[in-house]
Amino acid sequence: MLQVEGLELSYGASLCLRGVDLMAEPGRITCVLGRNGVGKSSLMRSIVGLERAQKGRITWEGRDIIAVPPAERARAGIGYVPQGREIFPFLTVQENLQTALAAAPRGAIVPAEIFDLFPILRQFLRRRGGDLSGGQQQQLAIARALTAQPRLLILDEPTEGIQPNVIKDIARVIAYLARDRGMAVVLVEQYFEFARDLADFIAVMVRGEMALAGPAKDLDEEAVRKLLTV
């Protein structure tokens, strides 16, 4: 579904991504691990079009989208939950969800399933996003991305600063979307345990490159942990 090949991205004279390859498939969870500052978020922003890679290819369902604007990528079925959530703090939960309808099929409404996945949001529809707890805001950010009915969901560190009980809820939703809904999921994480329990495929980034990649069940846990602590 998604194929990233030889991606390079620079900020001025600083090379942030160095020939990065990545793949996402329907019904599978791909996890990108790495310490802070190794290029994980830049890779995700390149995939959704918020950063323009200088070299390489991003192929979505057989089409090269390296020059396609972000809004068109969203309408094509790529959903994105950014690091830090980036909800609209002065809009209500309902209004935050409705902002995603611009990328949904014409005539779409907020799917009822959203409130089955995140029941707390039904209670807070009229509450402003900025008044929610961090965990509730993260659930809102994921729900907003799902409102557009994507076929690929990219989540950039969804467990950052979240309480353990909400992390379990988020893990349950991610697993459901991939296993039961057949969605392709790309998950950025720093914590190996969370990735290990969810991912089908793990890639570890070091200094803008993929240092180690393979099926989660086949990777050497000690080697992965070493790369995350170097």
C-alpha positions in Angstrom: 0.0 0.0 0.0 2.8 2.4 1.0 6.4 2.1 -0.3 9.1 4.6 0.7 12.4 4.2 -1.2 15.7 6.0 -0.8 14.1 9.0 0.9 16.5 11.9 1.6 15.5 15.1 3.5 17.7 18.1 4.4 17.2 21.1 6.6 19.6 23.6 5.2 23.0 21.9 5.2 21.8 19.2 7.7 20.9 15.9 6.2 18.0 14.5 8.3 17.0 11.4 6.3 19.6 9.3 4.5 18.2 6.9 1.9 15.4 5.7 4.1 13.2 2.7 3.0 9.9 1.8 4.6 6.8 -0.2 3.7 3.2 -0.4 5.1 0.7 -3.1 4.2 -3.0 -3.6 4.9 -3.8 -5.3 8.1 -0.2 -4.9 9.5 1.4 -2.6 12.0 4.8 -1.2 11.1 6.7 0.4 14.0 9.5 2.8 13.6 11.7 3.0 16.7 14.5 5.3 17.6 15.8 7.8 20.1 14.8 11.5 20.0 16.2 13.4 17.0 17.0 10.5 14.7 14.5 11.6 12.0 11.4 9.6 12.9 9.0 12.5 12.9 10.6 14.0 9.8 10.0 10.7 8.0 6.3 10.7 8.9 6.0 14.4 7.9 7.5 13.6 4.6 5.1 10.7 4.0 2.1 13.0 4.6 3.5 15.9 2.7 4.3 18.4 5.4 8.0 18.1 4.5 9.3 17.9 0.9 11.9 15.2 0.5 14.7 16.1 -1.9 15.3 12.6 -3.2 13.6 9.2 -3.3 10.1 8.0 -3.9 6.9 7.7 -1.9 4.5 5.4 -3.6 0.9 5.2 -2.4 -1.2 2.4 -4.0 1.0 2.4 -7.0 1.2 6.2 -7.5 4.3 8.3 -6.8 3.0 11.1 -4.4 6.3 12.8 -3.6 5.0 16.0 -5.2 1.4 15.7 -4.1 0.1 18.3 -1.6 -0.8 17.2 1.9 -4.5 17.8 1.5 -4.6 15.5 -1.5 -2.7 12.8 0.3 -5.3 13.0 3.1 -8.1 12.7 0.7 -6.4 9.7 -0.9 -6.6 7.8 2.4 -3.6 8.7 4.5 -4.4 9.6 8.0 -2.0 11.3 10.4 -1.8 11.8 14.2 1.1 14.2 14.8 3.4 14.2 17.8 1.9 16.5 20.4 -1.6 15.8 19.1 -2.2 19.3 17.7 -5.9 19.4 18.4 -7.7 22.7 18.2 -7.9 23.8 21.9 -10.8 26.3 21.5 -13.0 24.0 19.4 -15.3 21.5 21.0 -14.7 17.8 20.7 -17.5 17.7 18.1 -16.0 20.5 16.1 -12.5 19.0 16.2 -13.9 15.8 14.7 -15.8 17.7 12.1 -12.6 19.4 10.8 -11.5 16.0 9.5 -14.6 15.7 7.2 -12.8 17.9 4.7 -10.7 14.9 3.8 -13.5 12.4 4.0 -15.8 11.3 1.1 -18.4 13.8 0.1 -21.4 13.8 2.3 -19.6 11.9 5.1 -20.5 12.4 8.8 -18.5 11.6 11.9 -18.7 7.8 12.0 -20.6 6.3 15.0 -17.8 3.8 15.4 -15.6 6.6 16.7 -17.5 6.7 19.9 -17.4 2.9 20.2 -13.6 3.1 20.0 -13.4 6.1 22.3 -16.5 6.1 24.5 -15.2 9.0 26.6 -15.5 11.4 23.6 -19.3 10.9 23.5 -19.5 12.3 27.0 -17.4 15.4 26.1 -18.8 16.4 22.7 -19.5 19.9 23.8 -16.3 20.3 25.9 -13.4 22.3 24.4 -10.4 20.3 23.3 -8.1 22.3 25.5 -10.1 21.3 28.6 -9.4 17.6 28.1 -6.7 15.7 29.9 -3.6 14.6 27.9 -4.9 11.1 27.4 -8.3 12.3 26.3 -6.7 14.8 23.8 -4.7 11.9 22.4 -7.8 9.8 21.9 -9.5 12.9 20.2 -6.5 13.2 17.9 -6.7 9.6 16.8 -10.5 9.8 16.5 -10.1 13.0 14.3 -7.8 11.1 12.0 -10.2 8.2 11.8 -13.1 10.5 11.0 -11.7 10.9 7.5 -11.9 7.1 7.0 -8.2 6.6 6.1 -6.8 3.3 4.8 -3.4 4.1 6.3 -3.0 5.6 9.8 0.3 7.1 10.8 0.7 7.8 14.6 3.7 9.7 15.8 4.4 8.7 19.4 0.8 8.3 20.6 1.9 7.1 24.1 4.0 10.2 24.9 3.0 11.7 28.2 -0.1 9.4 28.5 -1.2 7.6 31.6 -0.9 3.8 31.5 -4.6 3.0 31.4 -5.1 5.2 28.3 -2.0 3.6 26.7 -3.8 0.2 27.0 -6.9 1.7 25.4 -4.9 3.1 22.5 -3.0 -0.2 22.0 -6.4 -2.0 21.8 -7.7 0.4 19.2 -4.5 0.2 17.1 -4.7 -3.6 17.2 -8.4 -3.6 16.2 -7.9 -1.2 13.3 -5.1 -3.4 11.8 -6.4 -6.9 12.7 -10.1 -6.5 12.3 -10.5 -3.5 9.9 -7.5 -4.4 7.7 -6.0 -0.9 8.0 -2.3 -0.3 7.4 -0.7 1.3 10.5 2.6 3.0 10.9 3.5 3.7 14.5 6.4 5.8 15.7 7.6 4.9 19.2 10.6 5.2 21.6 9.5 2.4 23.8 10.4 -1.1 22.7 7.9 -2.9 24.9 4.9 -1.1 23.4 6.2 -1.8 19.8 7.1 -5.4 20.5 3.6 -6.2 21.8 1.8 -4.6 18.8 4.0 -4.6 15.7 4.3 -7.0 12.8 7.4 -5.3 11.4 9.9 -3.1 13.3 12.4 -0.7 11.9 15.0 1.1 14.1 16.4 4.5 13.0 19.8 5.8 14.0 21.0 9.2 12.7 18.5 9.4 9.9 19.1 5.9 8.6 17.4 2.6 9.1 19.9 0.7 11.1 17.9 -2.5 11.7 14.6 -3.7 10.2 12.6 -7.0 10.0 9.6 -8.9 11.2 9.0 -8.2 14.9 9.1 -11.9 15.8 12.5 -12.4 14.2 14.4 -9.4 15.6 17.1 -9.8 18.3 15.6 -7.9 21.2 19.1 -7.2 22.6 20.3 -5.7 19.4 17.2 -3.4 19.2 17.6 -2.2 22.7 21.3 -1.5 22.1 20.4 0.8 19.2 17.8 2.6 21.3 20.3 3.4 24.0 23.4 4.3 21.9 
